[in-house]
Amino acid sequence: MENPILASAPILAPAAVLVLWSVIILIWMVATRFSALRKAGLAVSTAKPGTQYRDVEATLPAKVNWKSHNYTHLMEQPTLFYAVTIILALIGEGSGFNLALAWAYVLLRVAHSLWQALVNTLIVRIPLFALSSLCLMGLAINAVRATLL
């Protein structure tokens, strides 16, 4: 049986996938971070009150920090993506070209995450970010056009 919400607002599916991807990155980040802290001889149980990750970040390998940086990135720009997908879903514009842009955005963000977490060269990261940003811009323009016109 078809889900009636997704039938009327299929753009919610890519948003849900990006939420799940963010949770996967969170788990990967935590597992990597705690393993690295242990290897560095830093115990969470003996950390001074108020200690934050930035206080120990410099003592950990860059590859560990890359996952953390990517998780932070997934909490930034994608918040605009979630808002625009909800707007488009509510006004009945969550299919067709907007749906294609939403899936492209999610696929580019996943590719960006994997690249940043594993390789992290700017020559690839910047184009992935720029392309995903163009998708987001297209979604935002379409949402404004559909709500104002």
N, C-alpha and C positions, 0 to 999 in steps of 0.2 A: 504494500500500500504506500502510495506517495505521501511524503510529508507535506502538509498543506502550507506550512510557512515557507519551506524551501521552494515550493512550486510557485509561490507569489514573490519570493525574495531570494532568488538563488545566490545573490551576491554575499549573503551571510556565510555561505560555505567557505570561500577563501578567507574570510575574516576568522572563522573558527579554526581553520587550518593554521593560520599564523599565530593564533593564541596557543594552540597545541605545540607548535614549533618553539615558541618562546619558553614554554614549560620544559621542553626537552633541553634547550640551551641552559636553562636554570639548573636542571639536574646535572648536566655535563659540567657546568661551571662549579657547582658545589663539590661534586666528586673530585674534580681536578684540583680545586683549591685546597680541600682538606688533606688530600694526599700530599700535595706540595708543602703545606704547612708542617705536616708530620715529618717529611724528609728534611725540612729545614730546621727541625728541632723546636718548632714553635707550637706550643700547646694552647688550645682555646681555653682550657680550664685554668691556666695560669696567666692569661692576658689581663692586663690592668683594666679596671673599670673605664668604660668610654673608648676603648680601643676600637678603631675602625679598620676596614681592609686597607684603606690608603696608607695607614701607618706601617703596614708590613709589605705592601705591594712591591716596593723596591728590592726586597730581599728574596723575592720569588722569581723563577724563570719567566721570561717574556711570554713564552707559549702558554703559561698558566694565566697570565693577565689578559691575554687576547680573548679568552672565553668570557671573562668578566666584562671587558670593554664591549664585546658584542652584545652581551645580555643588556647592558646599559643602553646600547643603541636600539635594541628592540623595545625598550620602554620609552623611547623618544619619538622619532618620526612616525612609527606605526600607530601611535595614538590618533594621529590625524586620519590615518587610513581607516581605523575603526569608526571614527565619527562619520566620515564621508560614506562608508558602506552602509551605516545605519540610516543616514539621511536618504541615500538612494533607495534603500529597501523600503523605507516608509512612504516614499512618494511614487513607488512603483516603477522605478528606473534601474532596477538591479539585475537586468539581463542584457543580452546582446553585447554591444561594444563595451559597456561599463563592466559587465561580467568578465570579458576578455582582459580588460585593463586590470581588474582586481586580481585575476589569476596570474597575470604577468608580474604584477607587483609582488605577490607572495613568492612566486618562483625566483624572482630576482633577489628578494630578501633572504631566502633560504640559501641561494648560491653565495650571496654576500656573507652570510653567517659562516658557512663552511669555509670559504676562502679566508675570512679574517681569523677564524679559530685555528686553522691548520697551516696556512702559508703566510698570509698577511702582508702581501706586497701591494703597495698603493697603485701600481700600474694596472692591476685588475680590480682592486676594491673600488677605486674612484668611478670607473665606468659602470660597475654594477650598481653603485649608489646613485649615480646620475640617471641611469635608465629607470631605476625604480622610482626615483623622484619625478621623472617625467610622467610615468604612469599615474602617480598620485596627483600630479598637477592636472592631468587630463580628467581624472575622476572628480577633482574639486571643481574644475571649470564646468563639467557636465552637471554637477549638483547645483551649482549657482544658477546656471542657465535654466535648469528644470524647475527650480524653486522660484525664480524671479519672472520667468516668461510664461 
